[in-house]
Amino acid sequence: MAFEYIEIERVEKLTKEEFIENYYKPQKPVVITNQIEDWPAFTKWDFNFLREVAGDKTVPLYDNRKTDHTKKVNEPDFTMTMSEYIDILEKGPTHLRIFLYNLMKDVPAMKADIRWPKLGLRLIKSLPLVFFGGQNAKVFMHYDIDFPNIFHIHFEGKKQCVLVDPKETKYMYRLPYSWICNEDIDFDNPDYEKFPALKLVKPYITHLNHGEMLYMPEGWWHYMKYMTPGFSLSLRSLSGRPRNLLKGFANVAVIRYYDNWMRKRKGQAWLDYKDEESIRRTNALLKQL
């Protein structure tokens, strides 16, 4: 049985004042349409364009395998050139994804194709990250390590986005020393017998089309599924809430290194412990309700 989803609100182009008052301050997700039509990227950016300007660039690729103790956090599973990857995307469904890639660092000219949204956030202009996926490719449920505010803009095709309020983290079977859920959870078809706390989760959902922008507030969980081959651009700002800023700093500066060290020291036993502990802790909480 699938979740009962709440549709994310959709609005047309927002002013800075509207965005800050109605979405940023209450930390409420929203899909904004008609916001980037004046960007050159809106008409230029497609797979053919990327073949021209970035076809020879080596890109990091991930598939749907579970975390491997021999790899560091976010270490890619494969690499190949952008042209080779786009060929795979266009042949049919694939699990291969590009994740957290700073394409504009490798192709600086692409920065001229975007206009930084003037919606009141201090966006980090050195970190415009791109994400790609083939038809049916899925991005595991997670929240971002540094608790940013994110404008997630989609290009080419359609992408499903599922978000969960951080207030429901206690029901999400979060792995210790991590910002992901237990990887055995299928968020398209959750197993409520094995993961009963998920019955208490009320996720939000939307489908992004070309040129649409999703605002994801600080610490919100997100699970992405590419309905067709496509790619997205994420523009981010630092957390505006001191508590989240401190948690993000701890994750980046301490916890991820500790997790990498424990993977080296204990190997698969460390990952097995995290899986088991996520279930034990979350199900124990249920008994207290």
N, C-alpha and C positions, 0 to 999 in steps of 0.2 A: 504494500500500500504506500503510495507516495504522500508527500507532505501536503498540507493545505496551505497554499501560498498566498501571500499578500502582494498585490501588484504595486510596484514602485511607481510613485506619481510621475507623470510626464508633463512638462511645461515647455512653452516656446521661449525663445531668447529672453534671458534674464538681465536685469541691471545689477550692478554691484550691491545696491541697497537691498533689493529683493532677495538676492542670494544669501547675503549675510544674515538678514533678519529671519528668513523663512527656512533656511536649510543649514547654514554653517553654525549659527548659534545653538539651535536645537539638535545639531548633529543628526540630520535627517537626510537619507539618500534621495536623489532625484535624477531623472533623465531629462537633459536639456536638449531640445531640438532647435534647429535653425541658428545655432551659435557659431558655427565655423564656416558658413558659406562664403565668407570673404577670404578664407585662407586659400592660397594657391594649392595647398595639399588636397583640398576638397575635390578638385577636378583632376589633379595630376597623379595622386598616389594610387597606384594599382600594381599588380604583379609585373606587368610589362615595364612600367617605370622603374621598379626596383631592380629588375634584371639589368637595365641600362646603367643605373648609377651605383649599384651595390652588388652586381652579379658575381664579382670576384672575391668578395669579402667572406672570410671564414666565420661561420655563425655557430653558436652553442645550441645543441639540441637535447631535448629530454623526451622520454617516452612515458608509458604509464606503469613502469615497474615500481615496486615498493622501494623505500629507502635502502641503500646499500651501505653497510658499515665501513666498506673500504673507501668510500667517497666522503669528501667534506660537504658541509651544508651548501646546497645550490651548485655543486660541481656538476657540469653537464655529462650526459651519457655518451654523446657523439659530437663530432663536428663535421661540417662539409661546407661547400661554398653556397652562397645565397641562391645562385642559379640552379644548382643541383637540388636544393631543398624545394624551390618553387616548382621544379619539374615533378617532384614527388607529390606536392599538394595538388597539382592539376591532373594527376593520373587517377585520383580517387581517394577514398577514406584512408586516413593514416593517423596513428597516435603521436607522431613526431611533432614536437612543439619547440618554438623559440621562446625563452623565458628570461626576463630581466636583461635585455640586450640594449646597450647604448649605441644604437646604429648611427646616430648623428655624430658620435665621436669619431667613427670611421668614415662617415660621409658628411662632413661639416656643411656642405652646400644645402643639405636638406633642411637646415634650420631656417633658411629664408622662406620656406614653404609654410611655416606655421606662424600664428599670431598668439602670443601668450595671453590667455583670457584675463581680462581686467575685472575680476570678480571679488577682489579684496583679499586674496591669498598671496603670500610671498612665495611664489613657486621657485623651486630650485632649478635654475636654468642650465646647470651642468649635468642634470640627470633626466633627460627626456627618454624614457625607456620604452622599448617596443616588445610586443608579444605576438607570436604567430601560431596558428594551428590549422590542421587539416580537418576535413569533415569528420565529425564525431570525436575529435580530440578533446580531452578533458583536463582541466587544471584542478588539482586536488584542493579540497577545502582548507583555507588557511587565512590568517590575517598577516599584514605586513609587519616585519620585524621592528620597524622604527616608528610605528603608529602615525603615518602621515595622513594628511588629507589628500585625496586623489581625484583628478579629473581623468577619466578613462574614455578615450575617444576611439570609436571603431571605424575601420575602413574595409571595404570589400565584403559583401555578403552579410550574414547574420550570425549573431553570437548570443547565447543564453547566459544570463548572469543571475546567480542566486546569492543573496546576502543574508547574513544573520547578525542581529544586534549583539554587541559585546556583552550586554547584560545577560545574555543566555549562554555565555561561555561555560558556565558550570554544568550545562547539559550536553556539551559538545564533544566529550571524550578527548579533550586536548591531551597530547602527549607531554609528559614532563620535560622541562628544558627545551621546549619547542613551541612553535606557533602554527602547528598543523594538528588536524584531528587524527584519531586512529585510522590508519590507511585501509583497513578492511571495510570501512563504511562505504556503501554505495549510495550516494546522495540522490540518485535517480530512483532507487528502489530500496529504501532503508529497511534493515532487518530489526524490527522492534523487539524481537525476542532476545537477540544478543545485545542490542543497544537500546534498552527501554526508555532511557532518558530523552531520546530523540523525539518521543511523543510530545514532549513539553516545548519543543522548538517551533517557533513560528517564523519561517523564512520568508524573505521578500524575493520577488522575481521580476525580471524584465527581459526583453529581447532587443538588442541593439542592432540597428541598421547602419549603413554607411553614413558617416558624418554626425552620428548622434553621440552625445557625451553623457556619461554616468558619473555623478558625484558620489564617491565612497568616503564616508566620514572616518574619523580616527578609530582604528581597532576593530572595524567591522569585518567579520568573516566573509570570504567570498569564494565561490565555486563557479568556474567558467566552463562552458561547453560550446564548441564551435559547431553551429548547425551547417555551415558551409565553410570552405577554406577562406581564411581572412586574417587580418592583423589589426592590432590596436596600439595606440600610443597612450602612455600614462605620464601625466604631469603631476608632480607632487610638491607639497609644502611640508615643512616640519609641523609637528603637533603643536597646537596652540594651547593645550592644557598641560600645566606643569607635571601632573602625575603621569600622564602618558609620555611626555618628553623624557622623564627619568626612566620609565620602564623601557622605552625604546633605546636609550643610551646603554642601559644594563644589558639588553639583548645583544646589541651590536658590539659592545666593548668587552663583555664578560661571558655571557651565557652561551653564545654560539661557539666560542673557543673551548669552553668547558665541554660542551657536547662533542665537538670534534676530538678532543683529547680522550674522552671516555669511549668513543667509537674505536680509536686506536688501541686503547688499553684493554677493553673488554670485548671488542668485536661484536658479533651477532647477539651475544648475551645481553649487551647494553640495549639494543633495539628491542629485543624480546621483553626485557624488563619494562621499557617504556610503554609498549603495547599493553602488557598485562596491568600495569599500574593505572593507565588511563581508564581501563574498564573497572578496576577495583574501586578507584576513588569516586568515579562518577556514579556507579551503582550504589555505593555506600551512602552517597548524598541522598539518593532517592529514598532510602529507608528512613531518613530523618524528616522527610516531608510529611 
